[in-house]
Amino acid sequence: MPANPRFRRVVRIGPVQVATYYDARGREKHAAACTAPRCGFSTDYDSRAAAGLAARTHRCATR
């Protein structure tokens, strides 16, 4: 059964949202996802700092 992650500590940095969640194995993960239309950028990281850096340096090709 797929896990339904509950996101917490959601922060918006420009068009990118960074959030913390627990994966299916109970490990804490951090996600960065762009909310711009037709962008499609989203990744998971092991550290909050890495997700924040990805959010700050992300540039959408749709701009």
Residue, then its C-alpha position, 0 to 999 in steps of 0.5 A: m500500500p503506498a504511503n500518503p505523506r503528511f507534509r509539515r514545516v511547509v515553506r515557500i521560497g519563490p515558486v518552490q515549496v519545501a516541506t518535511y515528511y516521513d517516507a514509507r520506511g519512517r525516515e525523515k525526508h524533505a521535498a522541494a517542488c515547484t508550483a509554477p504551471r508546466c514546470g514539473f520540478s520536484t525532488d526529495y532530499d535527506s537534509r532540509a538544507a539541501a532542499g532549501l538550496a535547491a529551492r533558492t537556486h531553481r529557475c523555471a524554464t517556463r518564465 
